[in-house]
C-alpha cells in the first residue's frame, strides 16, 4: 500500500517546498491544478427542481411560529441583564487584580474629568462626579461592553450646555440670574410682563437626562440599534472635531479670567470669540499664568513622562489628579480668590444626592435636543464598545446598549446627573491597565463615592482655570482627528465634502443644527452612491473560457459574438430603475438599434456576425458613450445578476420593458445567476404578468445557451 508521501492526491494543493524559502500562503503547487466540467446547459428552473429548493415562508403565522419556537424565558431574562451571563464565568483569581488596578486608575481620572465636564455642562462640579457613580452602576448590570468607561464626555457636556443656556433662567450655582446675550432674563421678563417660572440649570439637566433615557428606550423598543451605522466616519470625525472647538471656546473665559456673555442660537461661537477678544485687555494675569502652567505641565506629562513611565510601571502617571490636588492646595495657601480674584469651582456638597424626580413639564421643551444627544452619545458608546469587543473577541449587542443607556440616563436624571456617554481616554486606560470586566467600573465608582462622602468639600477651593487647562489638554486627540481629512479625501470626494460641511456647520452655526446638516449630507452621499451602482460590459478570456471580465478594464478580453453581457451591481428598484435603463442603453447601444422589419429580417440575420467583434473591444462602462456605433447590433442580451442584491416589482417591470424592446429589434433577453431572493422576486413578478424571463444558474450556462441559439 503506498504511503501518503507517495500518494499525490493526499497532498495539499499549496504544498510547501522543502527549501523553507516561503510560507504556505506564498508557495505554489508543483503541478498546476486543472478542472474540466462536462454537463448539459441548465436553466434555473431545472436547478430548482433538482436541488429541492423551497422559497422562505414570509407569512405572518410562520414568523410568529418561528419566534415562539426560539423564545426562552431564561435567555430573555439573561439577555436583558447581561451580568448574569458573564459574572458566573468570572474568575477572581485570574481577573480581580486587573480589575482593581484598572478601577483605581479610572477613578483617579474620573475625579478631575467629572468636575471639569460637570462645569462644562453648566452645572456644578459635584454633578459631574455623580456621573461616575449612578450611570456606571446601572451600565455594569445592563451593558454588554466589558471595557468602556461610562461617565462624562466633552461632546455630551457641550451639547448639554447648549440646552441649559436655552431654557434655564436662573443659575443656582452663583445666586444671581443667568445672563444670556448680555441681558438678564429675569429683568427682561419683569419688564415685558408677568414673571415666568424660574428654571434652574440643574432642573434642565435632570429633565434632559430623563428625556434622553426615554429616547434611548424607544430606540431599543423599535430595534433601532443599527441607527448608529448611519453616522459615517467622516460625519462623526468632523462633528467631534468641531465640537472640540466649541469646548475650547467655552473655556476661554476661565483661561483669561474674564466675564463673557453667554449666547444661544446660530453663530454663538463667533460672538463668543469676539467678546473674548474685546475682553483680552482685562485679563486676570494670575489666572492666565496659572492656566498656562497647568497646560504646560499636563503636556509634558502626556508627551514625555507618561510614555517613559508606562514601560516601567503599570500605573499611568495621574497628571490630572496631581494638578487638581496641587491647584487646590495652592489656592488655599495663597488665597487666590480673595487676593487675586481667581474664580473657584464652588461648593461641592459631601455625600450622595437624594433621588428626586426631574421636572416633567420640561420634557416636551427638551425633547428635540434630546434626540440629537441620544444619537450622538449612542454612536460614541457603540463605536468604543465595538472597538474593544473586536480586540478581545466578544459581542456587543446594539439594542441592549440602547436599553442600558436608557435605564442609566433615567436613573441618573433622578440623581442629579447629566446625559451619560463614555470617554475615549478613560476607556483606553481601563483596557491598558488590565481591566477585563465591568467590575473595574464598580471599583472606580466605589472610590468616587468615598471621595464624595469625605473628600468632596476639599476641592471647593480649586480654581476653575485648572479644570480649563485639564479640558484643553484632554481635547488634543479630538483635534488630531483633523489629520483624517487626508484619508477621507483619498476615499472619495463625497467623504471629504461630508467632513468639511459637517465641521463648518457645527463650528459656524451650532452643534445640533450642524449635526442635522451633517446627517442629511451623509445620507445624501449614501443615496448618491446607491443610486449609481457599478455596471459594465463583460467579455471572455480566449485562453480560459468560462471567465468573464470587464471589457473596459481588461484590454485582451473578447466580446462574445452577437451577444452583449451586461453586469449590474447593487439594487434594482423604483429608485435605481431609471439609472439602470440609462446605463444599459448607453452601454449596449440599444437606443441606436432600429426596430427590425419583417421584410428585412432575413437579410439582416447574418449582419451581426459580420459586425461582431473579432479583436479587442473598446466598449465603455458605467454609463459612458458607446464608442463603436456600427457594432451595436446583437441577438442576445445577457444581464449578469450575480452581484445584484435586491430587486423589487418596479425593477421587474423595467426588465419586462427592456425585453419587449429587444423583441422589437429581433433580440432576446437572458438573465444569469440571480441569488435566491432575487429569483423569488422574479418568479413572483411573473405571477403578476411580468416577463416571462429566461433565467440561468450561471453566466457560463447563459452564454453557452446564447451561442447555441445563435448558431442554430
N, C-alpha and C positions, 0 to 999 in steps of 0.2 A: 504493500500500500504506500503510495507516495506520501511524503511528508508535506507539511504546509509550506516548507521552504521551497519545494519543487513545484508546488501547485500554484500556477499563476493566478487562478481565479480566486484564491483565498487571500491574495494580497490587496491592500487598499489601492485605489486609483492613484492617489498622491503619495506614492512610495518614495521614501527618502533615499538619497544616495548615501553610500557608506562613507563618503569623504567628510561628512559633517560640515559641509560648507554652507548649508542653509537649513532653515526650519521647514516643518511640514507644510506651512502655509505657502511658502515660496517655491517648493520643489515641484517638478513636473513628472508625470508618469513616463516610464521608459517607452511605452507603446501608446501612441495617440488613440484614445478611445473613439469608436465609431458606432453609429446605430443606423439601422435600416428598418423602416416600417412598411409593411405590405398589407393593406386593407382597402375595403371599398370606401368611397367617399360617403360620409354620413351627414344626414341632416340632423338638426337639433331635435326634431320630433322622435327620430329613431333612438337617439341617445337617451331621451327622457323615458322612453318605454323600456329600454334595456337596463337602465340603472334603477328603475323603480322610484323615480323622483315624485315627490308629493309636495305641492306648494304649502307653505306655512299657513295654518289656520289663523286668520286675523279677526275672527268674530269675537264679540264681547263675552259670550259664555265660555269660549275657550280660554280667553285671557283670565277671566275670573277663576276658572278651574285650575289653571297652572299656578296662579297666585295663591290659591288656597292650599294646593299641594306642597308648595315651597314654604308655607308660613309656619313659623315655630315661635311660640311664646318666649322660650328661653333665649333664642337667638335675637328676637326683637328686644328683649329686656337688656341683654348684654350689649347689643348694638347701640342702644340709647345711652348706656352708661359704660363706656369702653374701659374704665378702670377695672371692671370685673373680669375683663379678658386678659389684661396684661399683669395685673397685680398677683394672681396665683402663680405666674411664671417668674415673678421677681425673686432674685437671689440676693439676700442681704450680704452674704459673704463675698459675692462677686461684684455687686453693683452699688452697695450702700456707700462705700468710701468715696467713690467717684461722684455720687450724687451730693454727698455732704460738702465736698470741696467745691463743686460747681455751684451749689446753692449758696454757700458762704460768699463766693466770689461775685455772683449775680446780685446778692443783697448789698454788697459794698457799692456796686454800680447803681443799684436801684435808688439808693438814698439821694445822691445828687441829681440823678436823672428825674426821679419823681418830683423833687422840689422844683427843679428848673422847668419841666414841662407842665407842672401844675400852674405855675405863674404864667407860662406862655399861653395856657388855655383861658386865662382871665380869672382864675380862682386862686386860692391860697396854696402855699407850698404843701400844707398838710393834706389837701385833697389829692395832690399828686402822689403822696406817699400811700394814701388809701388804695390807689390803683395797684400797688404791689402786693395787696393782701386779698381783697374780696374777689375781683375777677380772676385772679390767679388760682385761688382755691376752687372756684367753680370750674375753670378750664381743666384743672387736674383730674376732676371726676368725669367730665363730659367730652374733653378734647381728644383727638386721635394723634396729634403730633407729640412726640416724646422730647423734643429738644428746643422748641421755640420758647422765648421768654415773653410772657404776656405782661402787659402794663401800658406805660405811656409811650408815645411815639411823636416825633416832631410834627409830621404832617397832620396827624389826627388832632393834635393840640392846636395847630394853626387853624384848621377848619372849625374846630370848636370855638376858638376865639372870634372868628367871623360871626358865628351865630350869637355869641354873647354880646358883641358890640352892636348887633342889630336889634335885639329885643330887650336887653337889660336897661333899666332906668336908674338903678341905684347900685353903686359899688360898695358893698358892705365891708370890703376889706379895709377901707380907709375912712369910711364915715360919710363924706360929702357925696352929692350926686355925681354920677359919671358925666364926662364931657365928651360929646360926640359932635364932630365937625365944628368944634370950637364953641358950641353953645350948650349950656346946661339944659338937660332935658326937662328937669322939674320946673325950671324957670320958664322954659318955653310953654310947657303945659299950663302953668299958672296964668300966664298972660293970654293964652289962647282960649281958655275956657275952664270948665270944672276939672279938677285934678284927676289923673288916671291912676290905675292901680300900679303901685310900685313893684317892680320886678327886680330881684337881685341877681347877681351873676351866678350864684350857686343854684338858684331856682331854675335858671335857664339851662345850666349844665346838667343837672339831675334829670330834668324833663327831657333834654336831648338824649341822654344815655338811655332812658326808658324807651323813647321812641325808636332809637336805633336798634334796641333789642327787639322791639315789636317787628320792625322791618326785617331783621335777620330771621326771626321765627317764620314770618310769612314767606320769605325766600326759601327757607328749609321745607315748609309745608308744600310749596309749589314746585319743589325739586329744581330750584334754580342754581344748583351748585356749580354748573358749568358757565354761569354768567361771567365769572372772572376771566374766562378764556376770551371774551370779547375785548378785554383790556389788553391790547397788544403790547409787546415790549417797547416799541418807540413811544407809545402813549404813556405808559407807566413811567418810563425813564424821563421823558420830557416833563411830565406832571410833577414828579417828586423833585426834580432839579429846580423847577420854577417855584415849588412850594418852599424849598430851602431859601430861596431869595426872599420870600415873604417872612420867613422865620428870622433871618438876619436883619431885615428892615425893622421888624418889631423889637429887636434887641438893641437897636442903635441908641434909643433914649436912655437905656440903662448903661450902655457903654460910655456915653458922654455925660450922663448925669443931668440931663435937661428935660423939662416937661415938653411933651409933644401931644398935640391933639389927636384923638382917635377918629378915624374916618371910616365910613361904611359905603358900600357901593362900588361902582366901577372906578378904576384908576386911583384907588386909595393908596397904592404903593407909591405912585408918583407924587401925590400930595404929601405923603409922609416924608419922602426923601427931601422934598422942597422945604418942609418945616424943619427937618434936621439940619439942612444946610444953613437955613436962617438962624438956627439956634447954636451953631458952632461957636460964635464969639462968647456965648455964655457957658461954655463947657466947664464942668467941675474937674479941675486938673487932678485932684487927688483920686476922684472916682475913675477918671480916664486912665491915669497911671496904674492904678490897682488892676483894672481890667486888662490892660496891655500886659502887665506882669503875669497875670493868670494865663493869658493866651500863649505867651512865650514859654512859660513853664509847662503847660499842657502839650504844646507842640514838641518840645524837647523830649518829654516823657514818651509821647506816642511814636515819634520818629526815631529816637536814638535809644532811650533806656529800656523801653518795653521789648523791642526785638532782641536786645542783648540779654536781658534777664530771662526771657522766655526759653532760652537754650539751657539755662542753669536751674531754673525754678519753675515749678508747676503753676504757682500762683502768679497772675499778672500784677504788675505794679498798679496799686489803686490810686492813680494820679488824681482822679476826680474827688475821691473821698479825702485825700490829703489836702487838696485846695479848699474843700468845704470846711473841714475842721480848722485848717490854718487860717482861712479867711474869717471864720467866726472868732477865733482867739485874738487875731489882730484887731478886729472891730471892737472887741470888748476892752482890750488893753489900751487902745488909743482913742476910744470913744469917738469913732468916726462919724456917727450920726449927729452927735451934738457939736463936735468941734468943726467938722468939715462938710456937714450936710450931705453925707453919703446915705442914699436910700437903703433901707434894710428889708429883709424878707417879711418881717412882721411876726405876729403872734402865731405860734404853732401849738395848738392845744394838746395836752397829754391825753393818752388813752385813745380808744376807738370810738367812732361816731355811733350814735344811736340810729337804728333804722327808721327812716321817715319816708312816707310815700311822696314821690315828686308831685308837683302841681300838674294835675291832669288838664287844666284849662290851657296850658301852654303847649300841649301835644299837637293840636292842629296847626299852631303857628310854626313849629319847628319841623313839621312833617317833611316838607320838601327838602330842607337841608339835611335831614337825617338819612334820606335815600342816598345822597352823594357820599356821606360819611360811611354809611353801611357798606357801599360797594367798594370804596377805597380801602377801608380797613380790612374787609374780607379778602380783597385781592392781595394785600400785603401779607396777611396771615397765611393764605394758601400758597403764595409763591415761596415764602420761607419754609413752610411745612413740607411742601413737595421737594424742596432742595435737600433738606435733611433726611426725608424719607427715602429718596433715591440713593443718598450716600450710605445709609445704614440698612437699607433693604426691608422696609415695612410700608404699610399702606396708610395713606391719609385720605379719609372719606370727606368729600366736599360738602355734602348736605349735613353730615354730622358736625362739621366745623361751623356751619351756619347755626345749627341748633345750640352748640356750646357758646358761640358768641352771643346769641340771643338771650339765653339764660344769664350769661355773665354780665351783659350790659344791663339787664333788668335788675339783677341783684345789686350791681354796682350803683345804679341810679338811686336805689334805696339807701345806700351807704355813702352818699356824697362823692361819687366817682364820676369821672368824665368817660366818654366812649372809649372802649378798650381797643388796643391794637397790639402789635409785637414789635420789638426793637431788633434791628439787624445786628448791632454791636453786641448787645447782651446775649442774643441767641448764639452768635458765633463763640463768644466766651464760654457760655454754658456747655457747648459741644466740645470745645478745645480743652477745657479743664476736667473732662471725664464724665460729664452728666450723661446718663443713659435713660432716664425716665423723668416724669413729672414730679417724682419725689424731690428732685432738686428744687423745683418751684415751691414745694412745701417747706423745705429748709429755708429758702430765701424769704418766704412770707413770714415764717416764724421769727426770723431775725429782724425784719422790718416792724413786726408787732412789738418786739422788745424795744426797738428804737422809739416807736410812737408812745409806748407806755411810760418810759422813763427818760429818754434822751431827747425827745422832740423839742421841748422848750429851749434846750441849749442852742438850737440853730436859729432862734428868733433874731439874734444879732448878726446873722450872716448878711453881708452886703449883696444886693441884687446884681451888682456888676460882676461878682464872682460867678454866679449862675449864668449870666450872659456870656462870659468868656467860655465856660464849660460847654454851653449850647453851640457857640460858633465853631469851636474846635471839633465838636462831635459831628457837625454837618459837613466836614471835609469829604467823606465818602460820597455824599449825595451830590456835591459839586463836581467831584471827579467823574460822575456819570456822564458829564458833557462830552467826555472823550469817546463815548459810544456813538456819537453822531457820525463819526467817520465810518464805523462799521455799518450803521444803518444806511448811509449814502451808497455803500457798495451793494447792499441788498436790493436797493431799488429807489426810485425817485419818490414813490408813494410813502415809503417808510421814513425817508428824510423829511418829506413835507409834513407828515403826521407829527414828528418830533418838534420841528420848528414851530408849526402852528400852535400846538398844544403849549409849548413853552412860552411863546409870545402872548397868547391869550390869557394864560394864568398870571403871568407877570404884569401885563398891562391892564387887564380888565379886572378879574377877580378869580378866586380859587374855584368856586362852584361853576361859574359861567365858563371859565376856561376849560374845566374838566368836561362839561357838557359839549362844548365845541370840539374838544379833542376826541370824545367818544363818537360824535357824529362824523368827523373826518375819518376816524379809524374804520367805522362801519362802511362809509362810502368807499374807502380804499379796498375793503374786503369785497364789496359789491362789484367794484370795477374789475377786480381780479377774477371773481367768479363769473362775471358777465362775458368776459373774453377768454374762454378756456383755450388750451393749446389744441391746434389742429394742423394737419399736414397731409400730403400725398405720400404714399408708400410705393416702394419698388422692391424688386427681389435681387438677391445676390446670384450672379450667373454661376459661380463656383459652388454655392451651397444653397440649393433650392429649399424652400420652406422657411427662409429667414427674410423678413420684410423690414425695410429701413426707410427713414425719412429721405426722400429724394433731394431735398434742399441741402441736407447736411452731409449726405454720402454721395459723392460725385460718380462713383463707379456703380451705383445701384441702377438696375434696369427696370424700365416700366413694362408691366405685363401688357402684351399686345391686345388692343381693342378693349382694354379694361382699365378702370381707374379705381384705386384703393384709397379711400379717404378715412383717416383716423381722427377721431374726435374724443377729447378727454374732458372730464368734468361732469356736468349735469346737462340734460336736455329737457327743459321745462318751459313754462309760459314766458319766463323772463329771458331765457337764452335762445329761444327758438329763432328769433329774428337774426341774431348773430350767426347761429348755425347755418341758416339758409344762405346768408350773405357769404360766409366763409366757404361753404360748399360750392356755390355758383361761381365764385371768382377763382377757386382752385381748379375746378374741372372744366370751366367754361361752358356750363350748362345753358346759361342765358344767351350764349352765342351760337348754339346749335339750332338750326331752323327746324320747324316741325316737319316730320317725314311724310311725303305724299305717297299715296298708294301706287301711283303710276311709276314713280321713280324708285320704288323700294328695291326692285331687283337690281337696277343699275348701281344703286348706292350700297348694296350689300357687301361688296368687296372693297369699297373705298377705304374703310377704316384700316384694313390690313396694309394698304399702301402708305397710309399716312401715319401708321403706328410707329412708335419709337424703335429704332434699331441700334441706337447708340446711347450716349448719356442723355439724361433727362433734365433740362433746365427749368423745372417747374417750381414756382414759388410756393410758400406756405404761409399759414396764419393770416389769411385774407389778402395776400399780395396779388398783384395783377398777373394773369396768365401771360407767359412770355410768348409761347408759340401758339398763335390762334389757329393755324391750319391743322394743328394736332388736337383739336378739341372734340373730334368725333370718336365715339366709343359705343360698344354694345352692352357692356356690363359696368355697373357702378356698385362697388362693394364698400359698405360702411363698416369699418372695424370698430366695434363697441367694446373691445376688451378693457379699455380704460374708462368706460362710461359708468359712473357710479349710480346715476338715478335718471329716470325718465318718467314723465307724467303723461296724462292723456293728451294735453296740448302738444307735447313733443311727438307723440304717436300720430297725431293729426298732421303735423308737419311732415313726417315721413310718408304719410299717405299722399299728401300733395306732391311731394318730390317723386313718388312712384308714378303718379298719374302723368306728370310732365315728362318723365323718362319714357313712358309708353307712347306718348305722343311723338317722341323723337326716335322711336324704334330701339329703345334700350330698356334694360331691366335693372331692378334694384335688388341687391342681396345684402343681408345682414350677417355679420360674422362675430362669433364668440361673445355674446352678451352674458353677463353674470346672471345668476338665478333671479334676483329681484327685478332686473330689467326684463328678463324673459317673461316673468309672471305678468308684468305690466303690459308687455306686447300682446300676450295671449288674451289678457282681459280687454284690451282695446279692440282686438279683432272680434271679440264677442259683442262689442258695441259698434260693429260695422266699420271699423277702421281696417286698413290693409287691403287684402291679405299680404303677409310678409313671408319671404323665404329666408329662413334662419338656419345657420350652420354653426356647429360647436366650435370650430377653429377657423382661423383665417386661411390656413392652407387648404382645408376642405372646400372652403368657399371658392378659392382661386382655381383649384382643380375642377370644380363643378363648372365654373365660368369658362375655362378652357375647353371642356368637353362640349358645352353648349355652343361655343363659338366655332368649333371645328366640325360639329355635327352636320 
